[in-house]
Amino acid sequence: MTAMAIRLSIIIPAHNEGTRLEQGLSRLEPILDALGRDEVEVIVVDDGSSDDTGLRASKLLAPLPHSLVIKMEQNGGKGAALKLGASVALGREVIIIDADTAINPSQMPALLEALSGHDMAVGSRAINGVIRYDSVLRTVAGSQFNRLVRHWTKTTIRDTQCGFKAFRLPIIRLFAIFGQVEGFAFDAEWLYLANRLGLTIATAQVTWDDVAGSSVSLGRDAWSMLKEIRNIPQTSYRTVVVRVPRGAVDRDVVATACKQSRIQGVVLAHQGDLDIVVLPRDGAPGALSIAKVCGGEMGLMSIDELRGCQFEAL
């Protein structure tokens, strides 16, 4: 299957979701025809589950035209799972959604409509600025948490932790390349990176069901997430790049070099009279090959230096 044949990738991170996965995916099935079933791939990333999540996912996705189940050997975190999924996704557009599908997938067309003309679109569960949970305590705690996230990341998005988002493929790949938060706080980091890159973000109002059995603990996980988020502004975001004259990038050469070096999820940035091949931080071996063949210069680049560029996936 070629990248041109896939229009939309749906990435679902799953950790010990064996008992809930069937119900969640059953809510996805009815909307696939409206999305163009033959042009959609569904990717489930099994984040080091200790149950039968991977096996169940493989069985449930088998009837679909295009699907992939990736098994992580260890539990890396939700952010790590999504970054892995983003690195192999083929769709021009990418949606991420939680395995419990608390936000009904029937709202995907509206999310994609919001994405049109933007770099990313985020679902918002907020009504009059407040996300209402099943208890007053969770509602108040969630409101304060989002306020702190907005303060530290400088985002204006009200619902920073909604697990229902859409991206152009090169954008989510950039987040996978630069992102360093691998747990639940990845959402906040991605919004922070979007701000640093000068990306456009749309919001889509969504309805949701407060599904029981959430893997996020209000106490333990919230404090851990806040510690990670507080450190985001002090993080140095740099990665390996190859700068080449505009139009000199040979895509076949890049593909071969990446395959030989086992590198996935590469992005091409257009900046003035330069094309910049943006690789993962561990992509130096592939970068050397690309620089040699394309007559480019290998180096490091900060995320701020890519602000305002036009991006495409390679």
N, C-alpha and C positions, 0 to 999 in steps of 0.2 A: 504494500500500500504506500503510495507516494504522499508527500506533504500536501501536494496540490489537491488531492482527493478529499482531504479532511478540512472542513470549514470551522468546526467547533470541537474543542477538547473540554471535557468535564472531569475535573480532578477531585477525588474523594479520599481524604486521609482517614485511615481507620486503625484504631488501636483497641484490641479486645472488643470488637463490635460483632462478634459471631452471633449473638442472640438478637441483635437489632438490625443487622444488615439487610436481611430479607425484607423486613417491613419498610426500611428506608428506600431500598432500590425499587420496591413495588410502587412507590410514589413517583419515581423517575420515569418508569416505563411509559405511562400514558402521554407524556409530553414529547417523547422522542420523535414521533411522526411530524408534529408541528415544527420541530427544530430541523427536520430533514434527516431522518434516521441514517441514511446511507452516507451522510457527510459529517456524522458525529462519532467521536471516539469517547469512550468512558474509561477512565484510568482510576483504579483503586490502588492506593499505596498502603500496604499492610505495614504499619509502623511497629515492627518487632512484637507482634501480638503473641501471647502465650496460649491463646485459644485457637479455634479453627477459622478465624477471620479470613485468612488467605484462601483456604479451600472453599469456603462458602462463596466468597467473591468470585472465584473462578467458575464455579457451577452456575451462579446467578447471571453472570455476564456472558456465558457461553453462547446464548442465542443471538446476541447483538452482532451486527456486521463488523464493528471495529471496537475492540476492547483490549485492555491490558491490566494485568495484576502484577504489581511489583512487591516483592517481599524484602523488607529490611531485616537484616539478621538481628539487630538490636533496636530497642526503643530509642529513637533519636529525638522524638518530639514532633508536634504537629507542624511546626515551621520547617523542620528538616524533611518531613514527608512531602510537604507541598513543594519544596524546592526541588526535590528529586523528581516529582511528577512534572513540574514545569520544564525541567531540563530535557525531557523526552517527548513532551507534547508536540503534536503536529498541527493543530488547528490554528487558523489565523486569529481566532478569538478563543479565550480560555475562561471557563467559569470554575470557581472553587465552591464546594458546598459540603457541609458536614454530613457524616454518615447517617445520622438520625433523621436527616432532611426535615428538621424542625421548621425550616422555611420551605414551603412546598415548592418543588421544582416547576410547578405550573407557572410560577412567576419568572422563570428564566427568560421568556420572550421580552418581558418588560425591562429586565435588567440589560439585555442585549440592546434594546432600543435606546436605553439611557447611555450605553457605551458608545453608540454611534457618534462619531466626531470627537471623541475623547480618548484619552489614554487608558483610563480605567473607570469603572463604575462600582460603587459600593451600595449594598443594600442597607437600608436604615429602618430599624424597628422602632425608632423614637417617634412618639406622638407628643407634639408641643414640647419637644426637646427632652422628653423623659421616656426611658425604656421601662415598661412595667413588667415585673416578674411576678411569681406566684406568692410572694410575701413582701411585706413592707420593708423588712430588713434588706432583702436582696435588691429591691428597687432603690433604696437609699444608698446602699453600698455601691451598686452599679453606677449610679449617677456620680458619686464622688470619684470613683475609679476613672470614669471617662473624663471627668474634669481634669484630673491629674495628668492623664495621657495627653490631652490637648495642650496642657501647659508645657509639658516637657518636649513634645514633638512638634509643637506649633501648627498642628493641623486644625482646620476648622470643621472637620467631619464630626458630627454629633455621636454617631454610633460606631466607635472605632473597632469594636470587637465582633461585629456581625460576621458570621462565617460564610456569607453569601456575597461574592465579589466577582467581577468580570474584568478582563484585561485584554489588550492587544498582546499577541504572543511575545514580541520583543520586550515588552514592558515587564511582564512577569519573569521573563528570563533575566532581565537586569536585576530584579529583586533577588532572584536565586543566586546570581553571581555576587552581588554586593552584601546581601543580608547575612548577618552573623548571629541573629537570635534564632534559636532552633525550637524553642518551646512555644507556649500559648501566646507570648507577647510579640510574636512575629508580625501580627496585624499592625501594631503601633509602629514597629520599625519600618514596614513597607510604606506606611503613610508618611513617615518622616523622610524616607528616601525619595518618595514622589515629590515632596516639597523641595528637596535639594536639587532634583533634576528639573524642576519647573514643569511638571506634568499637569495635565488637565484631568480633573476628577469630577464625575457626575454622581448624583445620588438618586437611588430608586427607592421609593417607599415600599416596604414589604410588610406582610403580616406573618406571624409566626406562632407556633405552638411551643409552650414551655415544656419540652419533653423531659420526663423523669429519667434519672440515670446519667445525668451529665457527668463527664469525666473531669470537670473543673471544680475544684473545691474553693468555696468563697473565702475560707481562711488561708489555708496553706498555699494554694496557687496564686491567689490575688497578691499576697505579699511578695512572693517570688517574682511575679510578673512586674510589679512596681519597681523592684530593685533593678531588673533588667532594663525597663523602660527609662528609668532615671539615668542609666549609664549610656543610653543611645547617643545623646548629643556629644559625649566625649569620645565616641568611637571613631577611629580612623578608617574611612571607607576608601580603599584603594584596591586595584586589581591589575592583572597583566593585560597589556594591549599590544597590538602591532599597528603602527601608523604607516599607511601607504598612500601614494598619490591617488587622487580621486579617480575612480574607474579602473584601478589596477588590481583589484581583488579578483582572483580566480577562484570562484566558488568550489570548483572541483578540487583544487589544491587544498583549500581550507577544509573541505569535507574529509579528504584523505588524511591530512595531518591530524585532524581531530579524532578520526577513527583509530589511527595508529597509536595515538596518545591516550585513547579512551576518554576523550573530552566530549561533553554534551552541552547543549544549551548555549551556543555561541551567538553573539549579537554583532551586527554591523552598524556603526554610527557614522553619519555623514556630517562633517564639520568643515565648512569652507572648501578649500582645495584638497582636503584630506579625507580618506576613508579610514576608520578606526575599527579594527577587529577587537572586540571586547571578549575576553576569555575568563573562565573561573580563576580564582587566585592560585590554584595549583596547575594552571595551564601553560607553564613555561616551556615544557618540551614541545608542545604543539606550536607555541608562538615562535620558537626558533625556526621551525620548518617553514611556517608561513612567511616569516620575515625574509628568509633566504630566497624562497622561490618568487615571492611577489616584489622583491626589492624594497622591503619595508624596514622599519626600525622598531625593535622590541623595547618595551619599557613598562613603567608603572604609571597609572593615571588615577587621580582621585575622582570621586563621583561628581564633584563640583565642576570639574573640567569638561564633563559631558553635558552639562546643563544647556538646554536649548538645541541639542542635536536632533536630527531625524534618525529614527531607529528602524531596523528591519532584522528579522530573524534569519540566520544562516543555517 
